[in-house]
């Protein structure tokens, strides 16, 4: 049985350069802050949603740092 494709790591090199990754990370930071202000919805709690978005923001920031041109 094949493993399902993890599309989180499938970034478009033209749209997800260092600047694009930093912007995407900022959006995840905003979503994390919003999750803490909102009530629990559905299966995930507000804390779980916050932790997910904060983790994604950190992952994207690391990717942006490694994708930045070295001077």
N, CA, C and O atoms as a DFTB+ gen file, in Angstrom:
284 C
 N C O
     1  1       0.841      -1.187       0.000
     2  2       0.000       0.000       0.000
     3  2       0.882       1.246       0.000
     4  3       1.825       1.348       0.785
     5  1       0.572       2.182      -0.877
     6  2       1.345       3.414      -0.989
     7  2       1.017       4.378       0.132
     8  3      -0.122       4.458       0.592
     9  1       2.036       5.112       0.566
    10  2       1.813       6.160       1.556
    11  2       1.131       7.338       0.882
    12  3       1.427       7.637      -0.275
    13  1       0.228       8.012       1.574
    14  2      -0.388       9.200       0.984
    15  2       0.661      10.305       0.820
    16  3       1.596      10.410       1.613
    17  1       0.492      11.107      -0.199
    18  2       1.414      12.195      -0.490
    19  2       1.263      13.295       0.552
    20  3       0.155      13.763       0.815
    21  1       2.374      13.704       1.141
    22  2       2.362      14.806       2.098
    23  2       2.579      16.097       1.321
    24  3       3.714      16.429       0.983
    25  1       1.505      16.829       1.034
    26  2       1.615      18.016       0.184
    27  2       2.162      19.226       0.920
    28  3       2.423      20.250       0.290
    29  1       2.345      19.143       2.242
    30  2       2.902      20.289       2.954
    31  2       4.300      20.623       2.461
    32  3       4.706      21.785       2.493
    33  1       5.034      19.630       2.009
    34  2       6.399      19.851       1.561
    35  2       6.490      20.127       0.069
    36  3       7.590      20.286      -0.460
    37  1       5.366      20.187      -0.612
    38  2       5.345      20.423      -2.046
    39  2       5.121      21.906      -2.314
    40  3       4.014      22.318      -2.662
    41  1       6.169      22.706      -2.151
    42  2       6.058      24.141      -2.362
    43  2       6.485      24.489      -3.782
    44  3       7.410      23.885      -4.325
    45  1       5.821      25.447      -4.370
    46  2       6.130      25.920      -5.711
    47  2       7.354      26.835      -5.627
    48  3       7.326      27.835      -4.910
    49  1       8.421      26.507      -6.348
    50  2       9.649      27.287      -6.234
    51  2       9.489      28.711      -6.759
    52  3      10.270      29.588      -6.391
    53  1       8.506      28.956      -7.601
    54  2       8.303      30.298      -8.129
    55  2       7.469      31.157      -7.181
    56  3       7.646      32.374      -7.135
    57  1       6.572      30.545      -6.434
    58  2       5.714      31.293      -5.519
    59  2       6.194      31.238      -4.072
    60  3       5.726      32.014      -3.238
    61  1       7.105      30.345      -3.767
    62  2       7.513      30.148      -2.378
    63  2       9.013      30.322      -2.207
    64  3       9.700      29.440      -1.692
    65  1       9.509      31.470      -2.645
    66  2      10.895      31.829      -2.385
    67  2      10.992      32.310      -0.944
    68  3      10.025      32.192      -0.192
    69  1      12.134      32.847      -0.546
    70  2      12.296      33.305       0.844
    71  2      11.242      34.324       1.264
    72  3      10.725      34.259       2.380
    73  1      10.921      35.263       0.379
    74  2       9.920      36.278       0.716
    75  2       8.530      35.663       0.821
    76  3       7.786      35.968       1.753
    77  1       8.176      34.802      -0.123
    78  2       6.868      34.152      -0.093
    79  2       6.700      33.261       1.122
    80  3       5.620      33.208       1.711
    81  1       7.771      32.552       1.506
    82  2       7.704      31.691       2.691
    83  2       7.542      32.525       3.955
    84  3       6.809      32.142       4.867
    85  1       8.225      33.662       4.006
    86  2       8.099      34.537       5.169
    87  2       6.680      35.087       5.274
    88  3       6.136      35.202       6.373
    89  1       6.080      35.428       4.135
    90  2       4.700      35.924       4.146
    91  2       3.743      34.821       4.578
    92  3       2.804      35.073       5.334
    93  1       3.975      33.605       4.104
    94  2       3.134      32.477       4.485
    95  2       3.277      32.193       5.982
    96  3       2.294      31.873       6.651
    97  1       4.490      32.308       6.502
    98  2       4.721      32.121       7.938
    99  2       3.980      33.185       8.743
   100  3       3.415      32.889       9.796
   101  1       3.982      34.422       8.249
   102  2       3.272      35.506       8.944
   103  2       1.773      35.222       8.984
   104  3       1.115      35.492       9.989
   105  1       1.232      34.677       7.893
   106  2      -0.201      34.331       7.870
   107  2      -0.499      33.241       8.903
   108  3      -1.537      33.278       9.564
   109  1       0.403      32.281       9.041
   110  2       0.200      31.229      10.043
   111  2       0.299      31.807      11.457
   112  3      -0.423      31.367      12.352
   113  1       1.179      32.782      11.668
   114  2       1.263      33.436      12.982
   115  2      -0.058      34.152      13.296
   116  3      -0.551      34.087      14.422
   117  1      -0.621      34.830      12.299
   118  2      -1.917      35.498      12.494
   119  2      -3.004      34.477      12.820
   120  3      -3.830      34.703      13.704
   121  1      -3.000      33.367      12.111
   122  2      -4.003      32.322      12.355
   123  2      -3.836      31.736      13.744
   124  3      -4.825      31.395      14.393
   125  1      -2.593      31.613      14.213
   126  2      -2.345      31.083      15.555
   127  2      -2.909      32.025      16.614
   128  3      -3.536      31.582      17.576
   129  1      -2.684      33.328      16.432
   130  2      -3.220      34.301      17.386
   131  2      -4.748      34.312      17.356
   132  3      -5.393      34.406      18.400
   133  1      -5.315      34.216      16.169
   134  2      -6.769      34.189      16.039
   135  2      -7.348      32.936      16.707
   136  3      -8.417      32.992      17.314
   137  1      -6.646      31.818      16.596
   138  2      -7.132      30.569      17.200
   139  2      -7.250      30.700      18.712
   140  3      -8.167      30.144      19.317
   141  1      -6.324      31.435      19.324
   142  2      -6.400      31.599      20.785
   143  2      -7.584      32.460      21.200
   144  3      -8.135      32.277      22.286
   145  1      -7.981      33.407      20.338
   146  2      -9.113      34.286      20.671
   147  2     -10.465      33.651      20.369
   148  3     -11.494      34.112      20.862
   149  1     -10.465      32.595      19.559
   150  2     -11.736      31.985      19.177
   151  2     -12.080      30.831      20.116
   152  3     -11.253      30.377      20.906
   153  1     -13.293      30.384      20.008
   154  2     -13.746      29.273      20.852
   155  2     -13.389      27.945      20.178
   156  3     -13.045      27.896      18.997
   157  1     -13.483      26.879      20.963
   158  2     -13.233      25.551      20.404
   159  2     -14.267      25.247      19.332
   160  3     -15.458      25.502      19.511
   161  1     -13.801      24.702      18.223
   162  2     -14.694      24.386      17.109
   163  2     -14.428      22.966      16.654
   164  3     -13.280      22.582      16.432
   165  1     -15.471      22.198      16.517
   166  2     -15.343      20.868      15.944
   167  2     -14.443      19.949      16.739
   168  3     -14.529      19.874      17.965
   169  1     -13.584      19.256      16.029
   170  2     -12.755      18.227      16.639
   171  2     -11.564      18.802      17.401
   172  3     -11.134      18.211      18.392
   173  1     -11.020      19.937      16.966
   174  2      -9.804      20.483      17.572
   175  2     -10.129      21.628      18.524
   176  3     -11.048      22.412      18.287
   177  1      -9.362      21.709      19.598
   178  2      -9.517      22.817      20.538
   179  2      -8.764      24.031      20.002
   180  3      -7.962      23.927      19.073
   181  1      -9.039      25.177      20.606
   182  2      -8.357      26.401      20.199
   183  2      -6.852      26.264      20.410
   184  3      -6.071      26.737      19.584
   185  1      -6.436      25.633      21.488
   186  2      -5.008      25.444      21.776
   187  2      -4.354      24.541      20.719
   188  3      -3.233      24.803      20.283
   189  1      -5.054      23.489      20.317
   190  2      -4.510      22.590      19.298
   191  2      -4.349      23.318      17.959
   192  3      -3.347      23.140      17.267
   193  1      -5.341      24.137      17.602
   194  2      -5.231      24.907      16.360
   195  2      -4.073      25.913      16.448
   196  3      -3.322      26.093      15.489
   197  1      -3.942      26.563      17.610
   198  2      -2.838      27.505      17.809
   199  2      -1.498      26.788      17.664
   200  3      -0.610      27.276      16.966
   201  1      -1.345      25.650      18.307
   202  2      -0.086      24.909      18.253
   203  2       0.243      24.468      16.830
   204  3       1.406      24.497      16.426
   205  1      -0.772      24.059      16.068
   206  2      -0.549      23.654      14.685
   207  2      -0.037      24.825      13.860
   208  3       0.975      24.707      13.169
   209  1      -0.741      25.964      13.932
   210  2      -0.358      27.121      13.122
   211  2       0.993      27.692      13.559
   212  3       1.780      28.127      12.718
   213  1       1.267      27.693      14.856
   214  2       2.566      28.179      15.330
   215  2       3.684      27.248      14.844
   216  3       4.758      27.717      14.467
   217  1       3.440      25.957      14.851
   218  2       4.425      25.003      14.355
   219  2       4.679      25.159      12.865
   220  3       5.821      25.076      12.412
   221  1       3.619      25.385      12.108
   222  2       3.773      25.612      10.669
   223  2       4.547      26.898      10.409
   224  3       5.381      26.945       9.504
   225  1       4.281      27.940      11.189
   226  2       4.998      29.205      11.018
   227  2       6.488      29.002      11.281
   228  3       7.319      29.520      10.535
   229  1       6.835      28.265      12.315
   230  2       8.244      28.001      12.615
   231  2       8.888      27.185      11.502
   232  3      10.025      27.454      11.113
   233  1       8.175      26.198      10.991
   234  2       8.706      25.364       9.905
   235  2       8.961      26.217       8.661
   236  3      10.005      26.087       8.020
   237  1       8.012      27.086       8.321
   238  2       8.159      27.933       7.141
   239  2       9.266      28.969       7.324
   240  3       9.962      29.307       6.367
   241  1       9.430      29.471       8.536
   242  2      10.513      30.422       8.801
   243  2      11.873      29.745       8.642
   244  3      12.811      30.351       8.124
   245  1      11.983      28.493       9.084
   246  2      13.235      27.750       8.887
   247  2      13.498      27.537       7.397
   248  3      14.628      27.688       6.933
   249  1      12.446      27.185       6.650
   250  2      12.608      27.013       5.205
   251  2      13.030      28.316       4.528
   252  3      13.883      28.313       3.641
   253  1      12.430      29.425       4.950
   254  2      12.780      30.725       4.371
   255  2      14.234      31.067       4.661
   256  3      14.928      31.622       3.808
   257  1      14.694      30.738       5.860
   258  2      16.092      31.032       6.215
   259  2      17.053      30.202       5.379
   260  3      18.114      30.696       4.997
   261  1      16.712      28.968       5.090
   262  2      17.607      28.132       4.298
   263  2      17.509      28.477       2.810
   264  3      18.449      28.222       2.057
   265  1      16.393      29.047       2.381
   266  2      16.214      29.397       0.967
   267  2      16.781      30.775       0.653
   268  3      16.943      31.121      -0.517
   269  1      17.084      31.563       1.677
   270  2      17.608      32.913       1.448
   271  2      19.007      32.825       0.848
   272  3      19.798      31.963       1.229
   273  1      19.307      33.715      -0.086
   274  2      20.640      33.691      -0.700
   275  2      21.715      34.014       0.350
   276  3      21.548      34.920       1.166
   277  1      22.793      33.274       0.313
   278  2      23.912      33.491       1.239
   279  2      24.807      34.588       0.695
   280  3      25.195      34.553      -0.473
   281  1      25.138      35.563       1.534
   282  2      26.006      36.664       1.077
   283  2      27.360      36.576       1.724
   284  3      28.224      37.413       1.464
